[in-house]
Amino acid sequence: MSMFSKLKQFKDLRDQGKKLQDLIGGETVTVDKADGKVVLTMNGNLEMTGLAIDDSMLSSENKSELEKAIKEAHAEALKKMQRTIAMKMQQSGEFNIPGLS
């Protein structure tokens, strides 16, 4: 494979990455745990954009419950967003990634 071909491949991958970023940039998922006392929001870049914690969870006796709820909310939001991203990529038909189709 020539150097030119490798550079073109790299550019194509970079272009696909930009398209993917544009495609999922506006996506968000919201998850609540502990009966709605912990609410976490994540965007398509897998960044936590919101975290709401009910005042009743802020006491020292609820510390371990709060920690558990935040961890569970984050894990669930991450899985939901990963599924959303995969679905968007499949629907667009523009991304040729082995194992995705």
N, CA, C and O atoms as CSV, one atom per row, in Angstrom:
chain,resi,resn,atom,element,x,y,z
A,1,MET,N,N,0.861,-1.186,0.000
A,1,MET,CA,C,0.000,0.000,0.000
A,1,MET,C,C,0.895,1.234,0.000
A,1,MET,O,O,1.820,1.351,0.804
A,2,SER,N,N,0.607,2.132,-0.900
A,2,SER,CA,C,1.439,3.325,-1.029
A,2,SER,C,C,1.146,4.320,0.094
A,2,SER,O,O,0.121,4.236,0.771
A,3,MET,N,N,2.050,5.239,0.269
A,3,MET,CA,C,1.910,6.278,1.284
A,3,MET,C,C,0.661,7.112,1.007
A,3,MET,O,O,-0.051,7.499,1.933
A,4,PHE,N,N,0.397,7.387,-0.279
A,4,PHE,CA,C,-0.789,8.164,-0.655
A,4,PHE,C,C,-2.062,7.442,-0.245
A,4,PHE,O,O,-3.001,8.068,0.248
A,5,SER,N,N,-2.102,6.124,-0.446
A,5,SER,CA,C,-3.276,5.325,-0.071
A,5,SER,C,C,-3.499,5.357,1.436
A,5,SER,O,O,-4.634,5.465,1.900
A,6,LYS,N,N,-2.419,5.264,2.189
A,6,LYS,CA,C,-2.528,5.304,3.654
A,6,LYS,C,C,-3.041,6.663,4.121
A,6,LYS,O,O,-3.874,6.740,5.025
A,7,LEU,N,N,-2.547,7.730,3.507
A,7,LEU,CA,C,-3.005,9.070,3.870
A,7,LEU,C,C,-4.478,9.255,3.526
A,7,LEU,O,O,-5.217,9.884,4.283
A,8,LYS,N,N,-4.912,8.710,2.383
A,8,LYS,CA,C,-6.315,8.799,2.002
A,8,LYS,C,C,-7.182,8.016,2.989
A,8,LYS,O,O,-8.256,8.475,3.378
A,9,GLN,N,N,-6.709,6.829,3.394
A,9,GLN,CA,C,-7.438,6.025,4.376
A,9,GLN,C,C,-7.584,6.796,5.685
A,9,GLN,O,O,-8.657,6.804,6.288
A,10,PHE,N,N,-6.522,7.432,6.116
A,10,PHE,CA,C,-6.549,8.209,7.351
A,10,PHE,C,C,-7.541,9.361,7.240
A,10,PHE,O,O,-8.299,9.620,8.175
A,11,LYS,N,N,-7.540,10.051,6.109
A,11,LYS,CA,C,-8.471,11.155,5.893
A,11,LYS,C,C,-9.915,10.652,5.898
A,11,LYS,O,O,-10.798,11.284,6.478
A,12,ASP,N,N,-10.148,9.506,5.243
A,12,ASP,CA,C,-11.496,8.927,5.224
A,12,ASP,C,C,-11.967,8.583,6.635
A,12,ASP,O,O,-13.116,8.845,6.990
A,13,LEU,N,N,-11.084,7.999,7.434
A,13,LEU,CA,C,-11.439,7.676,8.825
A,13,LEU,C,C,-11.748,8.939,9.621
A,13,LEU,O,O,-12.696,8.975,10.406
A,14,ARG,N,N,-10.941,9.968,9.410
A,14,ARG,CA,C,-11.160,11.237,10.106
A,14,ARG,C,C,-12.496,11.846,9.699
A,14,ARG,O,O,-13.225,12.374,10.538
A,15,ASP,N,N,-12.815,11.770,8.407
A,15,ASP,CA,C,-14.100,12.288,7.918
A,15,ASP,C,C,-15.265,11.510,8.518
A,15,ASP,O,O,-16.277,12.099,8.898
A,16,GLN,N,N,-15.126,10.190,8.605
A,16,GLN,CA,C,-16.173,9.376,9.221
A,16,GLN,C,C,-16.357,9.737,10.691
A,16,GLN,O,O,-17.481,9.796,11.189
A,17,GLY,N,N,-15.246,9.978,11.379
A,17,GLY,CA,C,-15.317,10.381,12.779
A,17,GLY,C,C,-16.071,11.692,12.953
A,17,GLY,O,O,-16.868,11.841,13.879
A,18,LYS,N,N,-15.818,12.631,12.065
A,18,LYS,CA,C,-16.507,13.927,12.111
A,18,LYS,C,C,-18.000,13.744,11.839
A,18,LYS,O,O,-18.831,14.346,12.520
A,19,LYS,N,N,-18.345,12.919,10.851
A,19,LYS,CA,C,-19.755,12.645,10.556
A,19,LYS,C,C,-20.442,12.004,11.757
A,19,LYS,O,O,-21.572,12.354,12.100
A,20,LEU,N,N,-19.748,11.067,12.389
A,20,LEU,CA,C,-20.313,10.400,13.559
A,20,LEU,C,C,-20.534,11.393,14.686
A,20,LEU,O,O,-21.573,11.369,15.345
A,21,GLN,N,N,-19.569,12.258,14.905
A,21,GLN,CA,C,-19.692,13.277,15.941
A,21,GLN,C,C,-20.890,14.186,15.676
A,21,GLN,O,O,-21.635,14.526,16.596
A,22,ASP,N,N,-21.070,14.573,14.431
A,22,ASP,CA,C,-22.219,15.402,14.065
A,22,ASP,C,C,-23.530,14.653,14.258
A,22,ASP,O,O,-24.527,15.228,14.695
A,23,LEU,N,N,-23.519,13.362,13.927
A,23,LEU,CA,C,-24.715,12.532,14.010
A,23,LEU,C,C,-25.187,12.344,15.447
A,23,LEU,O,O,-26.387,12.386,15.716
A,24,ILE,N,N,-24.258,12.138,16.365
A,24,ILE,CA,C,-24.638,11.826,17.754
A,24,ILE,C,C,-24.488,12.997,18.711
A,24,ILE,O,O,-24.844,12.891,19.884
A,25,GLY,N,N,-23.969,14.099,18.225
A,25,GLY,CA,C,-23.687,15.242,19.097
A,25,GLY,C,C,-24.877,15.729,19.908
A,25,GLY,O,O,-24.714,16.136,21.058
A,26,GLY,N,N,-26.059,15.693,19.334
A,26,GLY,CA,C,-27.235,16.206,20.019
A,26,GLY,C,C,-28.003,15.167,20.822
A,26,GLY,O,O,-29.019,15.484,21.440
A,27,GLU,N,N,-27.526,13.939,20.816
A,27,GLU,CA,C,-28.219,12.877,21.550
A,27,GLU,C,C,-27.983,13.013,23.056
A,27,GLU,O,O,-26.895,13.389,23.492
A,28,THR,N,N,-29.004,12.705,23.832
A,28,THR,CA,C,-28.852,12.650,25.291
A,28,THR,C,C,-29.683,11.485,25.820
A,28,THR,O,O,-30.688,11.092,25.228
A,29,VAL,N,N,-29.236,10.949,26.943
A,29,VAL,CA,C,-30.015,9.954,27.672
A,29,VAL,C,C,-30.077,10.396,29.128
A,29,VAL,O,O,-29.143,11.003,29.651
A,30,THR,N,N,-31.190,10.080,29.764
A,30,THR,CA,C,-31.371,10.408,31.172
A,30,THR,C,C,-31.784,9.139,31.903
A,30,THR,O,O,-32.650,8.396,31.439
A,31,VAL,N,N,-31.160,8.899,33.045
A,31,VAL,CA,C,-31.423,7.709,33.853
A,31,VAL,C,C,-31.689,8.159,35.277
A,31,VAL,O,O,-31.024,9.059,35.791
A,32,ASP,N,N,-32.683,7.515,35.921
A,32,ASP,CA,C,-32.882,7.816,37.336
A,32,ASP,C,C,-32.751,6.535,38.151
A,32,ASP,O,O,-33.121,5.450,37.703
A,33,LYS,N,N,-32.222,6.687,39.344
A,33,LYS,CA,C,-32.014,5.582,40.278
A,33,LYS,C,C,-32.495,6.009,41.659
A,33,LYS,O,O,-32.792,7.180,41.894
A,34,ALA,N,N,-32.567,5.044,42.563
A,34,ALA,CA,C,-32.999,5.283,43.948
A,34,ALA,C,C,-34.369,5.965,43.963
A,34,ALA,O,O,-34.573,6.986,44.621
A,35,ASP,N,N,-35.292,5.369,43.220
A,35,ASP,CA,C,-36.663,5.894,43.147
A,35,ASP,C,C,-36.714,7.353,42.691
A,35,ASP,O,O,-37.511,8.142,43.198
A,36,GLY,N,N,-35.861,7.699,41.736
A,36,GLY,CA,C,-35.859,9.043,41.181
A,36,GLY,C,C,-35.094,10.067,41.996
A,36,GLY,O,O,-35.132,11.259,41.690
A,37,LYS,N,N,-34.400,9.616,43.032
A,37,LYS,CA,C,-33.659,10.561,43.875
A,37,LYS,C,C,-32.293,10.926,43.294
A,37,LYS,O,O,-31.672,11.900,43.718
A,38,VAL,N,N,-31.833,10.141,42.325
A,38,VAL,CA,C,-30.593,10.432,41.610
A,38,VAL,C,C,-30.921,10.375,40.121
A,38,VAL,O,O,-31.362,9.344,39.613
A,39,VAL,N,N,-30.700,11.496,39.424
A,39,VAL,CA,C,-30.994,11.581,37.992
A,39,VAL,C,C,-29.725,12.042,37.277
A,39,VAL,O,O,-29.165,13.095,37.584
A,40,LEU,N,N,-29.285,11.226,36.312
A,40,LEU,CA,C,-28.051,11.505,35.584
A,40,LEU,C,C,-28.369,11.653,34.099
A,40,LEU,O,O,-29.142,10.873,33.543
A,41,THR,N,N,-27.769,12.658,33.462
A,41,THR,CA,C,-27.938,12.887,32.025
A,41,THR,C,C,-26.571,12.818,31.363
A,41,THR,O,O,-25.589,13.357,31.871
A,42,MET,N,N,-26.526,12.131,30.196
A,42,MET,CA,C,-25.275,11.953,29.454
A,42,MET,C,C,-25.522,12.337,28.004
A,42,MET,O,O,-26.596,12.075,27.461
A,43,ASN,N,N,-24.517,12.964,27.370
A,43,ASN,CA,C,-24.657,13.343,25.962
A,43,ASN,C,C,-23.992,12.326,25.048
A,43,ASN,O,O,-23.402,11.352,25.515
A,44,GLY,N,N,-24.090,12.556,23.745
A,44,GLY,CA,C,-23.545,11.641,22.755
A,44,GLY,C,C,-22.033,11.541,22.757
A,44,GLY,O,O,-21.473,10.627,22.151
A,45,ASN,N,N,-21.369,12.458,23.421
A,45,ASN,CA,C,-19.913,12.392,23.571
A,45,ASN,C,C,-19.519,11.633,24.837
A,45,ASN,O,O,-18.357,11.643,25.242
A,46,LEU,N,N,-20.497,10.979,25.452
A,46,LEU,CA,C,-20.326,10.195,26.681
A,46,LEU,C,C,-19.869,11.061,27.857
A,46,LEU,O,O,-19.148,10.597,28.740
A,47,GLU,N,N,-20.298,12.312,27.854
A,47,GLU,CA,C,-20.005,13.226,28.956
A,47,GLU,C,C,-21.247,13.348,29.832
A,47,GLU,O,O,-22.365,13.452,29.328
A,48,MET,N,N,-21.043,13.333,31.132
A,48,MET,CA,C,-22.148,13.554,32.047
A,48,MET,C,C,-22.477,15.038,32.017
A,48,MET,O,O,-21.649,15.871,32.385
A,49,THR,N,N,-23.688,15.367,31.579
A,49,THR,CA,C,-24.067,16.773,31.449
A,49,THR,C,C,-24.989,17.227,32.568
A,49,THR,O,O,-25.254,18.420,32.716
A,50,GLY,N,N,-25.475,16.280,33.354
A,50,GLY,CA,C,-26.337,16.659,34.459
A,50,GLY,C,C,-26.363,15.588,35.526
A,50,GLY,O,O,-26.288,14.395,35.232
A,51,LEU,N,N,-26.469,16.023,36.762
A,51,LEU,CA,C,-26.599,15.123,37.894
A,51,LEU,C,C,-27.436,15.827,38.947
A,51,LEU,O,O,-27.023,16.836,39.517
A,52,ALA,N,N,-28.615,15.281,39.196
A,52,ALA,CA,C,-29.496,15.854,40.218
A,52,ALA,C,C,-29.632,14.854,41.356
A,52,ALA,O,O,-29.917,13.677,41.136
A,53,ILE,N,N,-29.426,15.334,42.560
A,53,ILE,CA,C,-29.499,14.486,43.747
A,53,ILE,C,C,-30.501,15.099,44.710
A,53,ILE,O,O,-30.386,16.262,45.099
A,54,ASP,N,N,-31.476,14.303,45.082
A,54,ASP,CA,C,-32.477,14.749,46.040
A,54,ASP,C,C,-31.798,15.020,47.387
A,54,ASP,O,O,-30.892,14.292,47.794
A,55,ASP,N,N,-32.245,16.067,48.062
A,55,ASP,CA,C,-31.660,16.445,49.359
A,55,ASP,C,C,-31.676,15.311,50.373
A,55,ASP,O,O,-30.782,15.219,51.215
A,56,SER,N,N,-32.681,14.450,50.301
A,56,SER,CA,C,-32.781,13.360,51.277
A,56,SER,C,C,-31.627,12.371,51.157
A,56,SER,O,O,-31.367,11.614,52.092
A,57,MET,N,N,-30.933,12.366,50.022
A,57,MET,CA,C,-29.805,11.452,49.819
A,57,MET,C,C,-28.492,12.016,50.359
A,57,MET,O,O,-27.479,11.317,50.363
A,58,LEU,N,N,-28.495,13.257,50.810
A,58,LEU,CA,C,-27.251,13.923,51.183
A,58,LEU,C,C,-26.856,13.753,52.647
A,58,LEU,O,O,-25.907,14.389,53.106
A,59,SER,N,N,-27.548,12.929,53.363
A,59,SER,CA,C,-27.164,12.700,54.755
A,59,SER,C,C,-26.090,11.618,54.825
A,59,SER,O,O,-25.969,10.793,53.920
A,60,SER,N,N,-25.323,11.630,55.893
A,60,SER,CA,C,-24.206,10.688,56.011
A,60,SER,C,C,-24.675,9.235,56.073
A,60,SER,O,O,-23.952,8.333,55.651
A,61,GLU,N,N,-25.877,9.004,56.595
A,61,GLU,CA,C,-26.352,7.618,56.650
A,61,GLU,C,C,-26.773,7.088,55.272
A,61,GLU,O,O,-26.942,5.880,55.106
A,62,ASN,N,N,-26.943,7.963,54.300
A,62,ASN,CA,C,-27.301,7.542,52.942
A,62,ASN,C,C,-26.106,7.544,51.984
A,62,ASN,O,O,-26.271,7.354,50.779
A,63,LYS,N,N,-24.903,7.761,52.524
A,63,LYS,CA,C,-23.718,7.894,51.679
A,63,LYS,C,C,-23.517,6.689,50.764
A,63,LYS,O,O,-23.330,6.865,49.560
A,64,SER,N,N,-23.550,5.481,51.299
A,64,SER,CA,C,-23.297,4.300,50.469
A,64,SER,C,C,-24.417,4.098,49.448
A,64,SER,O,O,-24.155,3.666,48.326
A,65,GLU,N,N,-25.649,4.402,49.819
A,65,GLU,CA,C,-26.767,4.293,48.883
A,65,GLU,C,C,-26.601,5.311,47.739
A,65,GLU,O,O,-26.859,4.998,46.577
A,66,LEU,N,N,-26.175,6.510,48.083
A,66,LEU,CA,C,-25.949,7.546,47.078
A,66,LEU,C,C,-24.834,7.142,46.118
A,66,LEU,O,O,-24.982,7.269,44.903
A,67,GLU,N,N,-23.721,6.657,46.663
A,67,GLU,CA,C,-22.604,6.216,45.830
A,67,GLU,C,C,-23.038,5.109,44.869
A,67,GLU,O,O,-22.706,5.134,43.684
A,68,LYS,N,N,-23.774,4.153,45.391
A,68,LYS,CA,C,-24.263,3.042,44.576
A,68,LYS,C,C,-25.197,3.547,43.477
A,68,LYS,O,O,-25.097,3.106,42.332
A,69,ALA,N,N,-26.100,4.464,43.813
A,69,ALA,CA,C,-27.055,4.992,42.841
A,69,ALA,C,C,-26.344,5.755,41.724
A,69,ALA,O,O,-26.719,5.633,40.558
A,70,ILE,N,N,-25.328,6.534,42.067
A,70,ILE,CA,C,-24.582,7.283,41.055
A,70,ILE,C,C,-23.837,6.323,40.123
A,70,ILE,O,O,-23.859,6.498,38.905
A,71,LYS,N,N,-23.185,5.317,40.691
A,71,LYS,CA,C,-22.461,4.330,39.875
A,71,LYS,C,C,-23.421,3.602,38.935
A,71,LYS,O,O,-23.129,3.438,37.751
A,72,GLU,N,N,-24.557,3.171,39.462
A,72,GLU,CA,C,-25.539,2.446,38.645
A,72,GLU,C,C,-26.119,3.346,37.553
A,72,GLU,O,O,-26.299,2.909,36.416
A,73,ALA,N,N,-26.406,4.583,37.892
A,73,ALA,CA,C,-26.953,5.520,36.908
A,73,ALA,C,C,-25.947,5.775,35.793
A,73,ALA,O,O,-26.311,5.804,34.618
A,74,HIS,N,N,-24.696,5.956,36.156
A,74,HIS,CA,C,-23.657,6.198,35.155
A,74,HIS,C,C,-23.501,4.993,34.239
A,74,HIS,O,O,-23.439,5.147,33.019
A,75,ALA,N,N,-23.437,3.803,34.810
A,75,ALA,CA,C,-23.280,2.585,34.010
A,75,ALA,C,C,-24.463,2.395,33.061
A,75,ALA,O,O,-24.272,2.053,31.894
A,76,GLU,N,N,-25.669,2.613,33.550
A,76,GLU,CA,C,-26.863,2.450,32.711
A,76,GLU,C,C,-26.917,3.502,31.604
A,76,GLU,O,O,-27.261,3.188,30.464
A,77,ALA,N,N,-26.579,4.744,31.935
A,77,ALA,CA,C,-26.575,5.812,30.930
A,77,ALA,C,C,-25.541,5.513,29.846
A,77,ALA,O,O,-25.801,5.727,28.662
A,78,LEU,N,N,-24.389,5.028,30.244
A,78,LEU,CA,C,-23.333,4.690,29.293
A,78,LEU,C,C,-23.807,3.590,28.329
A,78,LEU,O,O,-23.616,3.697,27.118
A,79,LYS,N,N,-24.418,2.550,28.869
A,79,LYS,CA,C,-24.929,1.460,28.028
A,79,LYS,C,C,-26.024,1.965,27.089
A,79,LYS,O,O,-26.038,1.617,25.909
A,80,LYS,N,N,-26.933,2.779,27.606
A,80,LYS,CA,C,-28.007,3.325,26.769
A,80,LYS,C,C,-27.439,4.166,25.627
A,80,LYS,O,O,-27.888,4.055,24.486
A,81,MET,N,N,-26.467,4.992,25.932
A,81,MET,CA,C,-25.891,5.856,24.904
A,81,MET,C,C,-25.107,5.033,23.897
A,81,MET,O,O,-25.143,5.336,22.704
A,82,GLN,N,N,-24.407,4.011,24.336
A,82,GLN,CA,C,-23.677,3.162,23.400
A,82,GLN,C,C,-24.639,2.472,22.440
A,82,GLN,O,O,-24.350,2.354,21.249
A,83,ARG,N,N,-25.791,2.013,22.953
A,83,ARG,CA,C,-26.805,1.399,22.090
A,83,ARG,C,C,-27.359,2.434,21.107
A,83,ARG,O,O,-27.563,2.132,19.931
A,84,THR,N,N,-27.601,3.644,21.590
A,84,THR,CA,C,-28.117,4.711,20.738
A,84,THR,C,C,-27.127,5.030,19.623
A,84,THR,O,O,-27.522,5.190,18.468
A,85,ILE,N,N,-25.853,5.123,19.960
A,85,ILE,CA,C,-24.819,5.422,18.973
A,85,ILE,C,C,-24.753,4.314,17.927
A,85,ILE,O,O,-24.705,4.595,16.729
A,86,ALA,N,N,-24.752,3.066,18.367
A,86,ALA,CA,C,-24.690,1.942,17.427
A,86,ALA,C,C,-25.901,1.947,16.501
A,86,ALA,O,O,-25.766,1.706,15.301
A,87,MET,N,N,-27.080,2.217,17.048
A,87,MET,CA,C,-28.297,2.244,16.252
A,87,MET,C,C,-28.233,3.372,15.212
A,87,MET,O,O,-28.582,3.166,14.050
A,88,LYS,N,N,-27.789,4.556,15.629
A,88,LYS,CA,C,-27.667,5.694,14.710
A,88,LYS,C,C,-26.687,5.379,13.581
A,88,LYS,O,O,-26.928,5.724,12.424
A,89,MET,N,N,-25.590,4.727,13.925
A,89,MET,CA,C,-24.591,4.379,12.917
A,89,MET,C,C,-25.166,3.380,11.920
A,89,MET,O,O,-24.945,3.507,10.716
A,90,GLN,N,N,-25.897,2.396,12.410
A,90,GLN,CA,C,-26.502,1.411,11.518
A,90,GLN,C,C,-27.546,2.058,10.617
A,90,GLN,O,O,-27.604,1.776,9.421
A,91,GLN,N,N,-28.370,2.926,11.197
A,91,GLN,CA,C,-29.431,3.575,10.434
A,91,GLN,C,C,-28.878,4.472,9.335
A,91,GLN,O,O,-29.454,4.563,8.251
A,92,SER,N,N,-27.767,5.128,9.616
A,92,SER,CA,C,-27.205,6.039,8.625
A,92,SER,C,C,-26.609,5.280,7.444
A,92,SER,O,O,-26.629,5.772,6.316
A,93,GLY,N,N,-26.087,4.101,7.696
A,93,GLY,CA,C,-25.494,3.300,6.642
A,93,GLY,C,C,-24.182,3.846,6.096
A,93,GLY,O,O,-23.664,3.334,5.104
A,94,GLU,N,N,-23.643,4.869,6.727
A,94,GLU,CA,C,-22.409,5.509,6.231
A,94,GLU,C,C,-21.147,4.974,6.872
A,94,GLU,O,O,-20.043,5.306,6.440
A,95,PHE,N,N,-21.292,4.157,7.890
A,95,PHE,CA,C,-20.115,3.749,8.653
A,95,PHE,C,C,-19.848,2.266,8.433
A,95,PHE,O,O,-20.655,1.415,8.805
A,96,ASN,N,N,-18.718,1.973,7.831
A,96,ASN,CA,C,-18.333,0.591,7.554
A,96,ASN,C,C,-17.363,0.109,8.622
A,96,ASN,O,O,-16.148,0.098,8.425
A,97,ILE,N,N,-17.923,-0.284,9.749
A,97,ILE,CA,C,-17.112,-0.743,10.861
A,97,ILE,C,C,-17.368,-2.237,11.052
A,97,ILE,O,O,-18.507,-2.637,11.293
A,98,PRO,N,N,-16.338,-3.060,10.948
A,98,PRO,CA,C,-16.529,-4.508,11.071
A,98,PRO,C,C,-17.197,-4.880,12.386
A,98,PRO,O,O,-16.862,-4.345,13.442
A,99,GLY,N,N,-18.154,-5.811,12.305
A,99,GLY,CA,C,-18.825,-6.297,13.496
A,99,GLY,C,C,-20.023,-5.478,13.906
A,99,GLY,O,O,-20.751,-5.883,14.812
A,100,LEU,N,N,-20.262,-4.335,13.273
A,100,LEU,CA,C,-21.380,-3.477,13.653
A,100,LEU,C,C,-22.635,-3.821,12.874
A,100,LEU,O,O,-23.739,-3.708,13.406
A,101,SER,N,N,-22.490,-4.232,11.644
A,101,SER,CA,C,-23.666,-4.495,10.816
A,101,SER,C,C,-24.264,-5.860,11.042
A,101,SER,O,O,-25.259,-6.210,10.408
